[in-house]
Amino acid sequence: MASITLNNIVKTYDDGFSAVNNVSMDIADGEFVILVGPSGCGKSTLLRMIVGLEDITSGELLIDGERMNEAAPKDRNLAMVFQNYALYPHLTVYENIAFPLRLAKDGNGGKAGGSVDEKVQHAARMLELTEHLDRKPANLSGGQRQRVAMGRAIVRDADAFLFDEPLSNLDAKLRGQMRSEIAQLQRRLGVTSVYVTHDQTEAMTLGDRVAVLKKGVLQQVASPRELYEQPVNLFVAGFIGSPSMNFLPATLKEGAGGSVLSSPIGDIPVPAERAAKAQGKGLVLIGLRPEFFEDAALVDEAKMSKGSVFTAELSHLEWLGHEQYGYIEFEPDEKTGRLLSDLAADMDAEELRPQVVTTLSAESRVRPGQPVELWVDTSRIHIFDPESGENLTRDAEAGAELTRRAGQERERELSLARDRDAQNA
């Protein structure tokens, strides 16, 4: 295992295009870090610079404190798992897993002890591939092929694993299964891992910390919970979460009962400390996650005081069994429409429609085309500066505490994994 440090890493191509711009990050020994962002954000380029497949234009890469900018890939002792598996079709599963050991110069199959057969058999048991060792890759499912690719990384006793969108070729059900297997495997091995994906669901479920990139610039590095609850700007808030956060234009004004944000869905009362963040800003964008909403008829009294009730008409409704999505359409002004279009382009997404998505209980009996009373939790409302994109209501201390707790949980899980391995030894 090893720590990985990136100091002001820059990648500029010969034509002047800057793919990665001044990225700095410390990845702790045994940590699982996800690089996520839309297509073209520089995440795969950054991974390839870590493994040595791309030259670093400027900055410094350290592995366990040792500078590695000029080191050849083979001298970095990193194992990479590719999107297309990179298996040899004419070799059996056994020989594919054993291949890096066959290349090793010493008779022990690498720097660690043990024979080639022992290492292959151990990896096969860990990945439930024992009964497939004599088969060829063409006769395996996509999930099994990915396990073979992971087995080849495991037997190398590498200091870190690097994953380049390893699940993107799998169907949705198999992706969910493999996500769970990769997470469990990383905890069992306790190996430092860097994982590239464009799928924010993978990022949120796998990573100890997640690094969000946009056009080669690092936006925020934090635990999944901090990214979700305390996003640093509009881009992170819109990219993380499914369905995405709702953005509405609003202006602050004083109402009979205190400060309110006047928005397309009505006047939303806001706590004084949040209202203070919007003072003097004129037009702001408010961010409301779909789960902040509920059918007002189903909200209990204790919860009701944390938010406010408004009347709206749903344009349509999607029933998913355990919950349903209600959609409220609104007409944005020219400036808001332009902001939403720019944000959609940044996220490499389709045009952000001027609508509010609400997550409602499956028990709700609201109907499209009829006025309905909805409740919204205003205690968690986000307020953004439309010009800079900054989250004006972000609580940096609360966010840091969320990431600190996630780090403690990671240490606890790694300790448990080490204890289990010691008992099984």
Buried (B, 14 or more C-beta within 10 A) or exposed (E): BBBBBBBEBBBBEEEEEBBBBBBEBBBBBBBBBBBBBBEBBBBBBBBBBBBBBBEBBEBBBBBBEEEBBEBEBEEBBBBBBBBEBEBEEEBBBBBBBBBBBEEBEEEBBBEEEBEBEEBBBBBBEBBEBBEBBEBBBEEBEBBBBBBBBBBBBBBBBBBBBBBBBBBBBBEEEBBBEBBEBBBEBBBBBBBBBBBBBBBBBBBBBBBBBBBBBBBBBBBBBBBBBBBBBBBBBBBBBBBBBEBBBBBBBBEBEEEEEEBBBEBBBBBBBBBEEBBBBBEEBEBBBBBBBBBBBBBBBBBEEEEEEBBBEBEBBBBEBEEEEEBBBBBBBBEBEEEBBEBBEEBBEBBBEEEBEBBBBBBBBEEBEBEEEEEBEBBBBBEBBBBBBBEEBBBBBBEEEEBBBBBEEBBEEBEEBBEEBEEEEEEEE
